[in-house]
């Protein structure tokens, strides 16, 4: 583990620092205006040290640094190193294969548009991500008739003797066999880039200029073709919503943080029109919305072909001035960052945040549904266990027997479905009979769950299954049990018992279904033990005085204060009891009679 002595030689200059583990793998990359001062902050916080710093220092074994001429250079180098090493503790945009992109390979002499699932560092331009495959294909179909790029799938331009059907339909210039100059084709590529970047006003102005030039040169066929392009683009613009009266190019970025995952939505506004949205999920080891937003900006705009003049954020960031300077240099124009607190911009930010929250919710729901589908397959269930209830028993040598029931719906704990039971029908220690009693009592009330998870072994499972069968339900719930791993056995895992299976199901320790069932079991056990402790504590607090009419908590307190204990009160006479503050003649006689009648 690193110590404060490790940074004594650090220079007081701007640069980048890299924390590494024992194997030499980079854990975290950071930048600083003053390396020595920044790294000192990791060790000087003491008990108030941030969780982030504590986590990095706990796992770091060595520290490297690179000096730069300016803080801006450090910012650029930090981004490049994060992209290269993908450090564990840096915020990272998830490469989610669920979200397709459009790729325009501008390194090719005659580029084409294609749908891809992953962004690569290959010099091509990527647009998206799109919400679904149908959305990206719809965009591709829209672009086909307007911008006649080649449609052939080969990376290199194929050599053909005659053009394909797309040329006949006016959807391709057919550079494979027609005389199409790179300059003429590049003009179409530039138009596609403007369209996909949402710069439709600029695109329309360029197309009108081309149409007018073609008319002056009496090239009426080309002018008519460009006129059709203009009309098609104008139809697209008509469907867009005006959100800014200033006719500005803006990116409105909303962030929602939940645990170690953040959802980010960008509302893309071009010349005052909302032209689309982009959404991302980000993994972060600690909940810090400011750092998450800052890291996202540095990663997202690092490779963007177009950067708007105004970026509106839902969260303030620490290096706003430096990042704005960096973005301005990349865009070759002034780029401003702002966090609105009222007005139209605040409404846009709120809209982005609502969508970001929805992205996380949909992602979580999809993950939970996939987990439940996996559980159905692994546990050999007849249906997906949307509603699961866990059952456990708790008692102390057969005394104060209780049971708990917890409810999980779509993989999430539903506290409104939690229940506690006092065992009524079973005397002594008989966990099997108690499980049967609880299952029957539960199924006689309300809708049945899809699956019961019993904390126990094969005997508990058999008892619960018989209890369910005796009720003769039209659609009975299925049931499994989960028993803890054998103590002292190396590599042992919890055992899952399934009806009509002789041996328990043994899943790997990291199997998501096993971890899910263990979570349900542990939550059930926690609640059962907690309820049993409450009952024991309540009994310990009870005394003989609680059974005497007219003696409430206040009089009970005074009696114990002045007479000492129950034994002394039982031996006291009426006059002695009456001297206790708050005790009148009648109450004193009642107390005396109670203890006199109790004595043998």
Backbone torsions as a table, in degrees:
resi	resn	phi	psi	omega
1	UNK	NA	140.6	179.7
2	UNK	-70.9	151.6	176.1
3	UNK	-123.9	173.4	-179.6
4	UNK	-62.8	-25.4	179.1
5	UNK	-64.7	-21.3	-176.2
6	UNK	-66.6	-19.0	-173.7
7	UNK	-110.3	7.7	-178.7
8	UNK	-60.8	-33.2	-176.5
9	UNK	-93.0	4.0	-178.9
10	UNK	-67.4	134.4	-178.9
11	UNK	-74.5	154.2	176.3
12	UNK	-90.9	60.2	-177.1
13	UNK	-135.7	160.6	177.0
14	UNK	-68.6	152.5	179.1
15	UNK	169.5	-167.6	-177.7
16	UNK	-122.8	140.3	177.5
17	UNK	-121.5	148.0	-176.8
18	UNK	-129.7	117.9	172.0
19	UNK	-86.3	134.6	-178.9
20	UNK	-127.6	152.6	176.9
21	UNK	-88.5	-174.0	-176.9
22	UNK	-60.9	-31.8	-178.6
23	UNK	-81.6	-2.6	-179.9
24	UNK	87.4	6.7	179.4
25	UNK	-80.4	137.7	-178.5
26	UNK	-72.0	124.5	179.9
27	UNK	-95.0	-35.9	-176.1
28	UNK	-155.4	138.5	176.0
29	UNK	-118.4	129.1	178.3
30	UNK	-135.8	162.6	177.2
31	UNK	-123.3	157.9	-176.7
32	UNK	-151.5	149.2	172.7
33	UNK	-76.1	-33.5	177.2
34	UNK	-134.9	104.9	-174.8
35	UNK	-58.2	-45.7	-177.4
36	UNK	-62.4	-47.3	-178.5
37	UNK	-64.5	-41.8	-178.1
38	UNK	-65.8	-44.3	-177.3
39	UNK	-72.6	-27.9	175.1
40	UNK	-62.4	-32.0	-178.4
41	UNK	-64.7	-23.6	178.6
42	UNK	-68.4	-28.0	-174.8
43	UNK	-106.7	-14.7	-172.1
44	UNK	-93.5	-3.9	-175.2
45	UNK	-74.5	-23.0	179.6
46	UNK	63.7	-133.2	-177.1
47	UNK	-69.0	-21.1	-179.4
48	UNK	-91.3	12.8	-178.1
49	UNK	-59.6	135.9	179.9
50	UNK	-65.1	149.9	179.8
51	UNK	-59.3	-37.3	179.4
52	UNK	-58.7	-50.0	-178.6
53	UNK	-63.7	-43.1	179.9
54	UNK	-60.4	-43.0	-177.7
55	UNK	-66.2	-42.6	-179.8
56	UNK	-65.0	-47.6	-177.9
57	UNK	-65.1	-34.4	-179.5
58	UNK	-63.7	-33.6	-174.9
59	UNK	-102.9	-10.6	-177.0
60	UNK	-82.7	143.8	178.3
61	UNK	-118.7	-25.8	179.2
62	UNK	-145.6	165.4	-175.2
63	UNK	-139.5	125.0	175.5
64	UNK	-113.8	159.9	176.3
65	UNK	-146.2	156.1	177.1
66	UNK	-131.2	122.0	179.7
67	UNK	-83.0	137.9	176.3
68	UNK	-122.1	165.8	-177.7
69	UNK	-73.6	-35.9	-177.8
70	UNK	-138.0	165.5	176.9
71	UNK	-66.4	-32.1	178.9
72	UNK	-64.4	-40.9	176.1
73	UNK	-64.0	-36.5	177.5
74	UNK	-63.7	-39.4	178.7
75	UNK	-61.4	-45.0	-179.6
76	UNK	-66.5	-43.3	-179.7
77	UNK	-65.5	-39.2	177.6
78	UNK	-56.5	-46.7	179.7
79	UNK	-61.7	-41.5	179.8
80	UNK	-65.5	-40.0	-179.4
81	UNK	-69.7	-37.4	176.8
82	UNK	-63.3	-42.1	179.1
83	UNK	-64.7	-35.8	-177.7
84	UNK	-75.1	-46.4	-171.4
85	UNK	-97.0	-18.7	-177.4
86	UNK	48.4	58.3	-175.2
87	UNK	-61.9	147.4	-175.8
88	UNK	-61.0	-41.0	-171.2
89	UNK	-97.4	5.9	170.8
90	UNK	-88.9	147.8	176.2
91	UNK	-66.0	132.4	-176.6
92	UNK	-130.3	135.3	172.5
93	UNK	-72.8	127.1	-178.0
94	UNK	-73.8	135.8	174.2
95	UNK	-86.8	86.6	-171.5
96	UNK	-92.0	113.7	-177.2
97	UNK	-67.2	-8.1	178.0
98	UNK	-73.7	-16.6	-173.6
99	UNK	-110.9	106.4	-179.4
100	UNK	-75.2	160.3	178.9
101	UNK	-130.5	162.3	171.1
102	UNK	-100.8	131.5	-178.8
103	UNK	-112.2	129.7	174.7
104	UNK	-119.0	105.4	-173.8
105	UNK	-83.7	88.9	-176.5
106	UNK	-76.8	-4.8	174.9
107	UNK	-76.3	-16.4	178.8
108	UNK	-83.7	147.2	179.8
109	UNK	-63.7	-36.2	177.3
110	UNK	-126.2	84.6	-174.9
111	UNK	-66.2	157.8	174.1
112	UNK	-134.2	160.6	176.3
113	UNK	-94.0	135.1	177.8
114	UNK	-141.5	158.9	177.6
115	UNK	-95.5	127.8	179.3
116	UNK	-131.9	165.0	-179.9
117	UNK	-107.1	-17.4	-177.4
118	UNK	-133.0	141.5	177.2
119	UNK	-90.1	131.0	-179.9
120	UNK	-118.6	158.8	177.5
121	UNK	-89.1	69.9	-174.4
122	UNK	-120.9	12.0	178.2
123	UNK	85.8	-7.3	179.4
124	UNK	-79.5	162.8	174.8
125	UNK	-97.2	137.3	-179.9
126	UNK	-120.6	136.7	-179.8
127	UNK	-124.6	134.9	-177.2
128	UNK	134.3	-154.1	0.0
129	UNK	-73.8	157.7	176.9
130	UNK	-97.6	155.4	-174.5
131	UNK	-68.6	-23.9	-178.6
132	UNK	-161.1	167.4	177.5
133	UNK	-63.6	-37.3	-179.9
134	UNK	-64.9	-35.5	-180.0
135	UNK	-66.3	-43.1	-178.6
136	UNK	-71.3	-36.4	178.0
137	UNK	-68.5	-34.0	176.3
138	UNK	-63.2	-42.2	177.7
139	UNK	-63.8	-41.0	179.8
140	UNK	-64.2	-39.7	178.1
141	UNK	-66.0	-35.5	179.1
142	UNK	-66.6	-39.7	-176.4
143	UNK	-74.1	-30.0	-174.5
144	UNK	-50.6	-56.2	-177.7
145	UNK	-72.5	-24.2	-175.2
146	UNK	-82.2	-43.5	-176.0
147	UNK	-121.5	105.6	-171.0
148	UNK	-79.7	63.9	172.4
149	UNK	-74.9	159.4	179.0
150	UNK	-65.9	147.2	-176.0
151	UNK	-108.5	-10.2	-178.1
152	UNK	-63.6	144.2	-170.8
153	UNK	-84.3	-12.7	-178.9
154	UNK	-67.7	143.4	178.1
155	UNK	-65.9	-45.8	176.9
156	UNK	-88.5	148.0	-177.7
157	UNK	-66.2	118.7	-179.8
158	UNK	-73.0	155.2	177.2
159	UNK	-99.7	118.3	-178.8
160	UNK	-121.0	155.4	176.8
161	UNK	-84.8	-25.8	176.9
162	UNK	-148.5	153.8	-175.2
163	UNK	-73.3	160.8	179.7
164	UNK	-84.1	-176.4	-176.1
165	UNK	-64.2	-29.8	-179.6
166	UNK	-60.3	-33.2	177.1
167	UNK	-67.5	-41.9	178.9
168	UNK	-62.9	-32.4	-179.7
169	UNK	-85.7	-0.4	179.5
170	UNK	78.3	20.0	-177.6
171	UNK	-104.3	3.5	179.9
172	UNK	-153.9	140.0	177.7
173	UNK	-78.7	-10.7	178.5
174	UNK	56.5	57.2	176.9
175	UNK	-67.2	-10.0	179.6
176	UNK	-68.1	-24.9	-178.8
177	UNK	-142.5	-12.7	178.0
178	UNK	-96.7	161.3	-179.7
179	UNK	-84.8	87.0	-179.8
180	UNK	-113.6	117.3	-178.6
181	UNK	-73.5	150.2	176.5
182	UNK	-57.2	-33.4	179.6
183	UNK	-66.3	-43.0	178.5
184	UNK	-64.4	-41.2	179.7
185	UNK	-68.9	-36.6	-179.7
186	UNK	-64.3	-31.8	177.2
187	UNK	-61.4	-40.1	176.8
188	UNK	-66.6	-40.6	178.6
189	UNK	-60.9	-43.6	179.5
190	UNK	-62.7	-36.7	178.6
191	UNK	-66.7	-41.2	177.9
192	UNK	-61.6	-42.7	179.8
193	UNK	-61.1	-44.0	178.7
194	UNK	-61.8	-41.7	-178.9
195	UNK	-64.8	-47.5	-177.1
196	UNK	-70.2	-23.6	176.2
197	UNK	-86.1	-0.5	177.5
198	UNK	79.9	12.5	-177.7
199	UNK	-92.8	61.7	-172.1
200	UNK	-71.0	-34.5	178.9
201	UNK	-63.8	-43.1	177.7
202	UNK	-65.2	-38.8	178.3
203	UNK	-63.7	-45.2	-179.7
204	UNK	-62.5	-40.5	178.6
205	UNK	-62.2	-41.0	179.7
206	UNK	-67.0	-42.2	-179.8
207	UNK	-64.9	-39.9	178.6
208	UNK	-64.2	-37.2	177.2
209	UNK	-64.1	-41.4	178.6
210	UNK	-64.6	-42.3	-179.3
211	UNK	-62.9	-44.6	179.9
212	UNK	-65.2	-39.2	178.2
213	UNK	-63.8	-41.0	179.3
214	UNK	-65.1	-36.9	178.9
215	UNK	-66.2	-41.5	180.0
216	UNK	-63.8	-32.5	179.5
217	UNK	-88.3	6.8	178.1
218	UNK	63.5	23.4	175.9
219	UNK	-92.4	74.6	-171.7
220	UNK	-70.2	-26.1	177.5
221	UNK	-65.5	-43.8	178.2
222	UNK	-67.8	-40.3	179.6
223	UNK	-61.3	-40.3	179.3
224	UNK	-66.6	-39.1	179.5
225	UNK	-65.1	-42.0	179.1
226	UNK	-68.7	-36.0	176.2
227	UNK	-58.8	-41.4	177.8
228	UNK	-65.5	-36.6	176.3
229	UNK	-61.5	-44.7	-178.7
230	UNK	-60.3	-44.0	-179.7
231	UNK	-63.2	-40.9	-179.6
232	UNK	-65.3	-41.7	178.7
233	UNK	-67.4	-40.0	179.9
234	UNK	-62.5	-36.4	176.3
235	UNK	-61.9	-39.7	177.7
236	UNK	-64.8	-42.5	-179.2
237	UNK	-64.4	-36.1	-179.4
238	UNK	-60.6	-31.6	-178.3
239	UNK	-80.6	-7.2	-178.4
240	UNK	-87.1	155.1	-174.3
241	UNK	-100.9	132.3	175.5
242	UNK	-75.9	123.7	179.4
243	UNK	-123.4	-10.1	-178.9
244	UNK	-138.1	122.1	-179.3
245	UNK	-74.5	-14.5	-177.9
246	UNK	-83.4	0.4	179.8
247	UNK	53.5	41.8	-176.2
248	UNK	-96.6	160.7	167.9
249	UNK	-92.2	122.3	-176.5
250	UNK	-138.7	148.4	164.2
251	UNK	-116.1	122.8	179.3
252	UNK	-106.5	116.8	-171.0
253	UNK	-113.6	119.1	177.6
254	UNK	-113.0	137.4	-177.3
255	UNK	-123.5	137.8	173.7
256	UNK	-129.7	123.8	-175.8
257	UNK	-107.6	131.6	178.0
258	UNK	-141.8	106.6	-178.0
259	UNK	63.0	-127.7	-179.0
260	UNK	-96.2	16.5	-179.1
261	UNK	-131.8	140.6	178.5
262	UNK	-125.8	143.6	172.8
263	UNK	-107.2	136.1	179.0
264	UNK	-129.0	131.3	176.6
265	UNK	-122.9	133.2	176.1
266	UNK	-110.0	121.2	170.7
267	UNK	-88.6	118.3	-176.2
268	UNK	-92.5	113.6	-179.3
269	UNK	-114.8	122.7	179.2
270	UNK	-126.9	127.0	-175.8
271	UNK	47.5	40.0	176.0
272	UNK	88.0	-5.1	-177.7
273	UNK	-107.4	139.6	172.6
274	UNK	-78.0	112.8	-174.8
275	UNK	-107.2	-7.2	178.6
276	UNK	165.7	179.2	177.3
277	UNK	-134.5	157.2	173.5
278	UNK	-134.8	142.6	179.4
279	UNK	-137.2	150.1	-174.0
280	UNK	-141.1	156.3	167.9
281	UNK	-117.7	143.9	-174.6
282	UNK	-129.6	135.6	174.1
283	UNK	-94.9	131.3	178.4
284	UNK	-138.8	134.3	-175.5
285	UNK	-73.4	-17.4	-179.7
286	UNK	-142.3	154.3	-177.7
287	UNK	-83.5	97.9	178.2
288	UNK	-144.1	97.5	-174.0
289	UNK	-66.1	-33.0	-179.3
290	UNK	-67.1	-47.9	-180.0
291	UNK	-65.9	-37.1	178.5
292	UNK	-62.3	-44.6	179.4
293	UNK	-64.9	-43.4	-179.7
294	UNK	-62.6	-44.9	179.9
295	UNK	-64.1	-38.4	178.9
296	UNK	-62.5	-46.1	-179.1
297	UNK	-57.7	-44.3	-176.9
298	UNK	-67.6	-34.3	180.0
299	UNK	-80.8	-41.4	-174.0
300	UNK	-68.9	-44.2	-174.7
301	UNK	-88.8	0.1	-179.3
302	UNK	-62.6	-37.6	-174.9
303	UNK	-118.1	14.2	-177.7
304	UNK	-74.4	137.7	178.3
305	UNK	-75.4	-31.2	-178.8
306	UNK	-130.2	132.1	177.9
307	UNK	-121.7	123.4	-179.0
308	UNK	-68.9	163.9	-177.3
309	UNK	-76.7	-16.5	-178.8
310	UNK	-136.1	127.5	177.0
311	UNK	-119.7	119.4	-175.3
312	UNK	-105.3	127.4	-172.6
313	UNK	-114.5	151.3	173.8
314	UNK	-87.2	-17.8	-177.5
315	UNK	-128.5	137.4	173.5
316	UNK	-71.0	155.3	179.1
317	UNK	-126.3	158.0	-175.2
318	UNK	-72.6	-41.3	-175.3
319	UNK	-104.9	46.0	-175.0
320	UNK	-59.0	-46.0	-177.4
321	UNK	-64.6	-43.7	-179.1
322	UNK	-65.4	-43.6	-179.2
323	UNK	-67.2	-37.8	176.9
324	UNK	-63.1	-39.1	177.9
325	UNK	-64.7	-43.2	178.7
326	UNK	-63.0	-44.4	179.4
327	UNK	-64.8	-39.6	179.3
328	UNK	-62.2	-40.2	178.4
329	UNK	-65.5	-39.6	-179.9
330	UNK	-69.2	-39.4	-176.4
331	UNK	-84.8	-12.2	-176.4
332	UNK	58.6	38.0	175.4
333	UNK	-164.1	166.0	-179.4
334	UNK	-72.0	126.5	177.0
335	UNK	-118.4	127.4	-178.9
336	UNK	-110.1	147.5	174.5
337	UNK	-115.7	136.0	-179.7
338	UNK	-146.8	154.8	175.7
339	UNK	-125.4	96.3	-175.5
340	UNK	-71.0	150.5	177.7
341	UNK	-115.4	-9.2	177.3
342	UNK	-160.1	172.4	174.3
343	UNK	84.7	-166.4	-174.5
344	UNK	-64.4	-36.8	-180.0
345	UNK	-66.8	-37.2	177.6
346	UNK	-63.9	-37.5	178.2
347	UNK	-64.5	-38.7	177.8
348	UNK	-65.0	-42.2	178.4
349	UNK	-62.0	-42.8	178.9
350	UNK	-61.1	-39.9	177.8
351	UNK	-62.6	-42.7	179.0
352	UNK	-64.0	-39.7	-179.1
353	UNK	-67.5	-39.5	177.2
354	UNK	-60.9	-43.0	178.9
355	UNK	-67.6	-35.6	177.6
356	UNK	-64.6	-41.3	177.4
357	UNK	-62.9	-38.9	179.6
358	UNK	-67.6	-35.5	177.3
359	UNK	-59.7	-46.2	179.6
360	UNK	-63.8	-42.5	-178.9
361	UNK	-63.6	-45.1	179.7
362	UNK	-64.5	-39.0	179.2
363	UNK	-64.7	-44.2	179.6
364	UNK	-63.7	-43.3	179.6
365	UNK	-61.4	-41.2	179.6
366	UNK	-65.1	-40.6	179.1
367	UNK	-65.1	-42.2	-179.0
368	UNK	-66.8	-40.2	178.9
369	UNK	-64.4	-39.8	177.2
370	UNK	-62.9	-38.7	178.5
371	UNK	-65.2	-42.7	-179.4
372	UNK	-67.7	-35.4	176.2
373	UNK	-65.3	-38.8	177.1
374	UNK	-65.5	-39.7	178.2
375	UNK	-62.1	-40.7	178.4
376	UNK	-59.4	-42.7	-178.8
377	UNK	-70.6	-46.9	-175.7
378	UNK	-67.4	-40.5	-175.5
379	UNK	-89.5	1.3	179.0
380	UNK	58.0	46.2	179.7
381	UNK	-87.1	158.9	-179.1
382	UNK	-85.0	-16.9	179.7
383	UNK	-148.5	161.9	178.5
384	UNK	-67.8	126.1	-176.7
385	UNK	-78.3	75.9	-179.8
386	UNK	-63.3	-43.5	-178.6
387	UNK	-113.1	115.1	-178.7
388	UNK	-119.8	138.4	175.0
389	UNK	-125.9	134.9	178.1
390	UNK	-103.4	143.9	-177.3
391	UNK	-129.6	136.5	176.0
392	UNK	-147.1	153.0	-179.9
393	UNK	-110.7	146.1	174.6
394	UNK	-141.4	130.7	176.1
395	UNK	-157.7	167.5	178.6
396	UNK	-121.9	99.0	-177.3
397	UNK	52.9	42.5	177.3
398	UNK	79.9	6.1	-177.0
399	UNK	-102.1	142.3	177.8
400	UNK	52.3	50.7	-175.9
401	UNK	-68.4	130.3	178.9
402	UNK	-136.3	166.7	174.6
403	UNK	-139.3	154.1	175.7
404	UNK	-125.5	154.2	177.3
405	UNK	-136.6	126.6	177.3
406	UNK	-116.0	155.1	-174.6
407	UNK	-124.4	132.8	175.2
408	UNK	-124.0	125.8	178.6
409	UNK	-119.5	124.1	-175.8
410	UNK	54.0	37.5	175.8
411	UNK	82.4	1.9	-176.9
412	UNK	-117.5	136.8	178.6
413	UNK	-60.4	129.9	178.8
414	UNK	-112.7	96.2	-171.7
415	UNK	-61.8	-28.9	-179.7
416	UNK	-66.0	-18.0	179.6
417	UNK	-95.7	2.6	178.9
418	UNK	-72.8	142.4	-180.0
419	UNK	-141.1	149.5	171.4
420	UNK	-115.8	145.2	179.5
421	UNK	-129.5	138.0	166.8
422	UNK	-97.1	126.4	-179.4
423	UNK	-68.0	126.0	-174.8
424	UNK	-112.0	-32.0	-169.0
425	UNK	-98.6	-8.3	-173.7
426	UNK	-115.7	132.0	176.2
427	UNK	-109.0	139.4	178.5
428	UNK	80.0	-163.8	-176.0
429	UNK	-95.0	108.2	177.6
430	UNK	-154.3	79.9	-176.5
431	UNK	-59.0	-36.6	-178.6
432	UNK	-61.4	-48.9	-179.6
433	UNK	-64.2	-34.9	178.4
434	UNK	-66.2	-42.2	176.7
435	UNK	-59.0	-44.8	-179.9
436	UNK	-61.7	-42.8	-179.8
437	UNK	-61.6	-46.0	-177.5
438	UNK	-64.8	-45.1	-179.4
439	UNK	-60.5	-44.5	179.7
440	UNK	-64.5	-45.9	-179.3
441	UNK	-62.2	-38.0	179.5
442	UNK	-67.2	-43.3	-175.4
443	UNK	-73.4	-15.6	176.9
444	UNK	-82.2	-4.6	-179.8
445	UNK	-127.4	120.9	172.6
446	UNK	76.9	-175.0	-178.0
447	UNK	-75.3	141.1	-179.5
448	UNK	-74.1	146.7	172.6
449	UNK	-74.1	170.9	174.7
450	UNK	-78.5	-29.8	-174.7
451	UNK	-149.9	135.1	169.2
452	UNK	-98.9	134.4	172.2
453	UNK	-113.0	111.0	-177.0
454	UNK	-95.6	132.8	174.7
455	UNK	-79.9	102.9	-177.7
456	UNK	163.0	-168.5	-176.5
457	UNK	-104.7	-153.7	-175.4
458	UNK	-66.1	-37.0	179.1
459	UNK	-64.8	-41.3	177.6
460	UNK	-62.5	-40.3	178.9
461	UNK	-62.9	-47.7	-177.6
462	UNK	-61.4	-41.5	179.3
463	UNK	-63.0	-46.0	179.7
464	UNK	-63.1	-40.5	-179.5
465	UNK	-63.9	-42.0	178.8
466	UNK	-65.2	-39.2	179.9
467	UNK	-62.5	-40.0	178.7
468	UNK	-67.4	-43.7	-177.2
469	UNK	-63.8	-34.8	-177.5
470	UNK	-67.9	-19.6	-178.5
471	UNK	-80.3	-17.6	177.4
472	UNK	61.8	39.6	-178.7
473	UNK	-70.4	148.2	-179.4
474	UNK	-67.6	-40.1	178.4
475	UNK	-131.0	78.2	-174.4
476	UNK	-69.9	149.9	176.8
477	UNK	-72.8	154.0	173.4
478	UNK	-85.9	164.6	-174.7
479	UNK	-146.6	140.2	171.5
480	UNK	-136.2	169.7	173.7
481	UNK	-133.6	156.1	179.6
482	UNK	-133.7	125.1	-178.2
483	UNK	-112.6	145.5	-179.5
484	UNK	-66.3	154.9	-178.7
485	UNK	-64.0	152.4	178.3
486	UNK	-62.9	131.4	-178.5
487	UNK	-69.0	140.9	175.4
488	UNK	81.1	-6.4	-178.7
489	UNK	-91.8	119.1	-177.5
490	UNK	-63.5	131.4	177.8
491	UNK	73.2	11.2	-178.6
492	UNK	-70.1	145.0	177.6
493	UNK	-125.1	162.2	178.2
494	UNK	-62.5	148.8	-176.2
495	UNK	-104.6	136.3	178.9
496	UNK	-109.9	124.1	179.7
497	UNK	-104.0	132.4	-177.5
498	UNK	-122.8	139.7	178.6
499	UNK	-56.0	144.6	177.0
500	UNK	64.6	23.1	175.2
501	UNK	-127.2	126.6	-173.5
502	UNK	-68.4	-51.4	-176.2
503	UNK	-99.3	152.7	179.9
504	UNK	-69.2	153.9	175.9
505	UNK	-82.3	125.6	-177.7
506	UNK	-114.1	107.1	178.3
507	UNK	-97.9	160.6	178.6
508	UNK	-65.3	151.6	-176.8
509	UNK	-56.5	-26.6	-177.8
510	UNK	-100.1	7.2	-177.6
511	UNK	-64.5	128.9	-176.0
512	UNK	-59.5	-34.0	179.8
513	UNK	-69.1	-42.2	177.6
514	UNK	-62.2	-44.6	-179.4
515	UNK	-63.2	-37.0	178.4
516	UNK	-66.1	-46.3	179.6
517	UNK	-65.3	-36.6	177.1
518	UNK	-64.5	-37.0	178.6
519	UNK	-64.0	-42.0	178.0
520	UNK	-64.9	-46.7	-179.8
521	UNK	-59.6	-45.5	-177.9
522	UNK	-66.3	-36.7	178.0
523	UNK	-67.5	-39.4	177.5
524	UNK	-64.1	-45.4	179.9
525	UNK	-62.9	-43.0	178.9
526	UNK	-58.6	-44.1	-178.4
527	UNK	-69.6	-40.4	-179.9
528	UNK	-62.7	-46.4	179.6
529	UNK	-64.3	-40.1	178.8
530	UNK	-62.4	-42.1	179.6
531	UNK	-67.5	-38.7	178.6
532	UNK	-64.2	-38.9	178.0
533	UNK	-64.6	-38.3	178.2
534	UNK	-61.9	-43.6	-179.8
535	UNK	-66.1	-40.9	177.9
536	UNK	-64.2	-42.3	-179.8
537	UNK	-64.1	-39.9	179.4
538	UNK	-64.4	-40.6	178.8
539	UNK	-64.7	-41.5	-179.7
540	UNK	-63.0	-29.6	-178.9
541	UNK	-81.7	-14.7	179.1
542	UNK	-76.5	152.1	175.9
543	UNK	-147.3	174.7	178.3
544	UNK	-58.3	-33.3	-177.5
545	UNK	-61.9	-29.8	-179.5
546	UNK	-65.1	-18.2	-177.1
547	UNK	-93.1	-2.7	-177.4
548	UNK	-94.1	125.3	179.4
549	UNK	-64.8	133.7	178.7
550	UNK	93.7	-6.8	178.8
551	UNK	-107.3	104.5	178.3
552	UNK	-99.1	-170.7	-177.1
553	UNK	-58.5	-39.0	-177.4
554	UNK	-68.2	-48.1	179.7
555	UNK	-66.6	-36.4	177.8
556	UNK	-60.5	-42.7	179.3
557	UNK	-63.0	-42.6	-179.2
558	UNK	-67.5	-39.5	179.3
559	UNK	-61.8	-45.6	-179.6
560	UNK	-69.1	-30.7	-179.4
561	UNK	-69.7	-43.0	-174.5
562	UNK	-89.8	-30.0	-176.3
563	UNK	-106.3	-10.6	171.5
564	UNK	100.0	-65.6	-176.9
565	UNK	-152.3	178.3	-176.8
566	UNK	-61.6	-40.3	-178.7
567	UNK	-60.5	-42.0	-179.9
568	UNK	-68.3	-37.8	178.5
569	UNK	-65.9	-40.3	-179.2
570	UNK	-64.3	-31.0	-178.1
571	UNK	-88.2	-9.4	-175.7
572	UNK	-78.7	151.7	175.2
573	UNK	-89.2	176.5	-176.9
574	UNK	-60.6	-46.3	-177.1
575	UNK	-62.7	-39.7	-179.9
576	UNK	-67.4	-40.1	179.5
577	UNK	-66.9	-36.8	-176.6
578	UNK	-66.7	-22.5	179.6
579	UNK	-73.3	-13.2	177.8
580	UNK	-69.2	129.6	179.4
581	UNK	-53.7	133.0	177.5
582	UNK	88.5	-3.0	-179.7
583	UNK	-105.4	118.5	179.0
584	UNK	-93.3	-179.6	-176.0
585	UNK	-60.1	-46.2	-175.6
586	UNK	-64.3	-43.1	-179.8
587	UNK	-66.8	-38.6	178.3
588	UNK	-61.3	-41.8	179.1
589	UNK	-66.4	-39.4	179.0
590	UNK	-61.7	-43.3	-179.9
591	UNK	-65.5	-44.8	-179.3
592	UNK	-62.5	-45.5	-180.0
593	UNK	-62.0	-37.9	-178.9
594	UNK	-61.5	-50.7	-176.6
595	UNK	-72.8	-29.9	177.2
596	UNK	-68.0	-42.6	179.7
597	UNK	-69.6	-25.0	-179.1
598	UNK	-77.1	-29.7	-176.1
599	UNK	-67.0	148.9	-179.9
600	UNK	-71.8	NA	NA
